[in-house]
Every structure is written in C-alpha cells, then in structure tokens.
Amino acid sequence: MNMIRYFLVFLLTCVVFISGCTQERQTTPNQAIPEGFEALTLTDQQKNEIFESAEKVGVDKVYVPAFVSKGQKLEKIETSTEQVKFFKLIFADENESTYLEILEASEEVLLGEVVIEEKETTINYDIPAKWISFSNHKDNIEVASAGLYFKKDTSFIRVREQKDNQTFRVSKSVEEIASSLQPLTR
C-alpha cells in the first residue's frame, strides 16, 4: 500500500511540475516590453483586413510589432497595387501627434528613388538593416522620406515613425519595434 501511495505522490508531483513548465512557457512573453510601450492588440477584423491587404500585394508572411508606443492603436491599413505593390499599417495616438508606419512588400520598395543618406545597422543581432533617407530627386530634400529598411524572410519592410511633426532620424525606438516584429497568425 505504501508503494502505491509513493507512486501516486510521485506521479502527481510529475504532473504538477510538467503543467507548471508548460504554463510558464505559454505565459512568458517572447520579448520584454520596453518602457514607454505597450503590447499590440488587434481585433479579428483587423487581422483579416491585414491578411487581405497582404494577399492583394503578394506578401506571403505578414509581420506585426509585439508592441507600440503607449496610446497607439492601428488606425488604418493602406494598400498600393501600382508600380510597387505594398501595404502599410499605420498606428497613431489619439491626437495623431505621433504615428508609426510599417510598410511590407514582396519586392524592394525604393525603385526609382534617389537615396540622400544611408546608415547601416543590425536588428535582432543578425538582420542587416539600413536607415535610408530618400526623395524623388537629389535636390528635393524638403520632401525626403526616411525609414529603417530590411528584409525578413521574403518580405521587404520599412519602419518609420513621426513625432510632433518632426520626421525621425536614427531612432532607437524604431529599431526596438523593428526587432519585435513577429509573424501574424489568424
């Protein structure tokens, strides 16, 4: 009888240990959320719209950030099927004084543009990326656009941020958000 009792206690201990390990893996976030950011939440409808946009432009694997700046929500999804096909996720706060834009395409998005300035960097310790400022003409710096460009799997991605009507320069927060990109699941 004692042997059965020891066996049951051992078995129960194993079950508790294994379930505790499993639960910990499910609830431990993949990445810590930096100060000033919050976890991204998307509705099922938003996810469906994102997948539909990706399908229209030929993007196989969609990436979304694990977190955005506090107060930012997905405001709109834009799709371009013109010369370069892409979709953009635009996150903004209530006042729209800051926004984050994530562009994804199945091909390079700088076709025909003039690069004004670029600086190489790395995200996630192994993905080569570039900060690129570009315009439609080398003398048209006032309308230059800039962003962090990189390729993840088969997707070409640009992440850019604007705060209080000032276009960003090299930004640690953009690099953190880019590093947090993860595949979107249905």
C-alpha positions as CSV (number, residue, x, y, z in Angstrom):
1,M,0.0,0.0,0.0
2,N,2.9,2.4,0.8
3,M,4.4,1.7,-2.5
4,I,1.2,2.7,-4.3
5,R,0.9,5.9,-2.2
6,Y,4.6,6.8,-3.1
7,F,3.9,6.1,-6.7
8,L,0.8,8.3,-6.7
9,V,2.6,11.2,-4.9
10,F,5.4,10.8,-7.4
11,L,3.0,10.8,-10.4
12,L,1.1,13.8,-9.0
13,T,4.4,15.7,-8.5
14,C,5.4,15.0,-12.1
15,V,2.1,16.2,-13.4
16,V,2.2,19.4,-11.4
17,F,5.8,20.0,-12.4
18,I,5.1,19.4,-16.1
19,S,2.0,21.5,-16.2
20,G,3.8,24.3,-14.4
21,C,6.6,24.2,-17.0
22,T,4.0,24.2,-19.8
23,Q,2.1,27.1,-18.4
24,E,5.2,29.1,-17.8
25,R,6.2,28.8,-21.5
26,Q,2.8,29.9,-22.6
27,T,2.6,33.0,-20.4
28,T,6.2,34.1,-20.7
29,P,6.4,36.9,-23.3
30,N,8.9,36.4,-26.2
31,Q,10.3,39.8,-25.6
32,A,10.2,42.3,-22.7
33,I,8.2,45.4,-23.5
34,P,10.4,48.5,-23.1
35,E,9.3,51.4,-21.0
36,G,7.0,53.8,-22.9
37,F,5.5,50.9,-25.0
38,E,2.5,48.6,-24.6
39,A,1.6,45.3,-26.2
40,L,-0.1,45.5,-29.5
41,T,-3.7,44.2,-29.6
42,L,-5.6,43.6,-32.8
43,T,-9.2,42.5,-33.4
44,D,-10.0,39.6,-35.6
45,Q,-11.5,42.0,-38.1
46,Q,-8.2,44.0,-38.2
47,K,-6.2,40.7,-38.6
48,N,-8.5,39.7,-41.5
49,E,-8.0,43.1,-43.2
50,I,-4.3,42.9,-42.8
51,F,-4.2,39.4,-44.4
52,E,-6.5,40.6,-47.3
53,S,-4.1,43.5,-47.9
54,A,-1.1,41.3,-47.9
55,E,-2.7,38.8,-50.3
56,K,-3.5,41.7,-52.7
57,V,0.1,42.7,-53.0
58,G,1.7,39.2,-52.9
59,V,3.2,39.3,-49.3
60,D,3.3,35.7,-48.1
61,K,4.3,36.2,-44.5
62,V,2.9,39.2,-42.5
63,Y,4.8,40.8,-39.6
64,V,3.4,43.0,-36.9
65,P,5.2,44.5,-33.9
66,A,4.8,42.9,-30.5
67,F,4.5,46.4,-29.0
68,V,3.8,50.0,-30.0
69,S,4.2,53.3,-28.2
70,K,1.7,53.8,-25.3
71,G,-1.6,55.0,-26.6
72,Q,-1.1,54.0,-30.2
73,K,-3.6,51.8,-32.0
74,L,-3.9,50.5,-35.5
75,E,-5.6,53.5,-37.3
76,K,-5.6,52.4,-40.9
77,I,-4.3,49.9,-43.4
78,E,-3.3,51.2,-46.9
79,T,-2.7,49.1,-49.9
80,S,-0.9,50.1,-53.1
81,T,-1.1,47.9,-56.2
82,E,0.6,50.5,-58.5
83,Q,4.2,50.2,-59.7
84,V,5.5,48.9,-56.4
85,K,2.9,46.7,-54.5
86,F,2.9,47.1,-50.8
87,F,0.6,47.5,-47.8
88,K,1.1,49.8,-44.8
89,L,0.0,49.5,-41.2
90,I,-0.4,52.9,-39.6
91,F,-0.5,53.2,-35.8
92,A,-1.4,56.6,-34.2
93,D,-2.2,58.0,-30.8
94,E,-5.4,59.9,-30.1
95,N,-4.0,63.3,-31.2
96,E,-2.2,61.8,-34.2
97,S,0.8,63.8,-33.0
98,T,2.9,60.6,-33.2
99,Y,2.5,57.7,-35.6
100,L,4.2,54.6,-36.6
101,E,4.1,53.2,-40.1
102,I,5.1,49.7,-41.1
103,L,5.3,49.0,-44.8
104,E,5.6,45.5,-46.2
105,A,6.2,44.4,-49.8
106,S,7.3,41.3,-51.7
107,E,9.9,43.4,-53.6
108,E,12.3,46.3,-53.0
109,V,10.3,49.5,-52.3
110,L,12.9,52.1,-53.3
111,L,12.6,51.6,-57.0
112,G,13.3,54.9,-58.9
113,E,14.0,56.9,-55.8
114,V,17.2,58.8,-55.0
115,V,18.9,57.9,-51.8
116,I,20.1,61.0,-50.0
117,E,21.7,59.4,-46.9
118,E,22.0,55.9,-45.5
119,K,23.4,54.3,-42.4
120,E,23.8,50.6,-41.8
121,T,22.7,48.8,-38.7
122,T,21.6,45.4,-37.5
123,I,18.4,44.4,-35.7
124,N,17.9,41.2,-33.7
125,Y,21.7,40.9,-33.7
126,D,21.7,39.3,-37.2
127,I,19.4,41.0,-39.6
128,P,21.2,43.7,-41.7
129,A,19.2,46.9,-41.9
130,K,19.7,50.4,-43.2
131,W,18.4,53.8,-42.2
132,I,17.7,55.4,-45.6
133,S,16.6,58.9,-46.4
134,F,15.3,59.2,-50.0
135,S,13.4,61.5,-52.3
136,N,12.2,61.7,-55.9
137,H,15.2,63.9,-56.8
138,K,18.6,64.6,-55.2
139,D,17.8,68.4,-54.9
140,N,14.3,67.8,-53.3
141,I,15.5,67.2,-49.7
142,E,12.4,69.0,-48.2
143,V,10.1,66.2,-49.2
144,A,12.6,63.5,-48.3
145,S,11.2,60.4,-46.6
146,A,13.2,58.2,-44.3
147,G,12.9,54.9,-42.6
148,L,14.6,51.7,-41.4
149,Y,14.7,49.2,-44.3
150,F,15.4,45.5,-44.0
151,K,14.4,42.1,-45.4
152,K,12.8,39.5,-43.2
153,D,12.3,36.1,-44.8
154,T,10.7,37.0,-48.1
155,S,9.2,40.4,-47.0
156,F,10.8,43.8,-47.6
157,I,10.0,46.0,-44.6
158,R,10.2,49.7,-43.8
159,V,9.5,51.0,-40.3
160,R,9.3,54.8,-39.8
161,E,8.0,57.0,-37.0
162,Q,6.9,60.6,-36.8
163,K,6.6,62.6,-33.6
164,D,5.1,66.1,-33.2
165,N,5.5,66.8,-37.0
166,Q,9.2,66.0,-36.9
167,T,10.3,63.2,-39.2
168,F,12.6,60.9,-37.3
169,R,16.3,60.4,-37.7
170,V,18.0,57.3,-36.5
171,S,15.7,56.2,-33.7
172,K,16.3,53.6,-31.0
173,S,12.5,53.2,-30.6
174,V,12.1,52.3,-34.2
175,E,14.9,49.7,-34.0
176,E,13.2,48.2,-30.9
177,I,9.8,48.0,-32.7
178,A,11.5,46.5,-35.8
179,S,13.2,43.9,-33.6
180,S,9.9,43.0,-32.1
181,L,8.2,42.2,-35.5
182,Q,6.7,38.7,-35.4
183,P,4.6,36.7,-37.8
184,L,0.9,37.5,-37.6
185,T,-1.3,34.4,-37.0
186,R,-5.0,34.1,-37.6
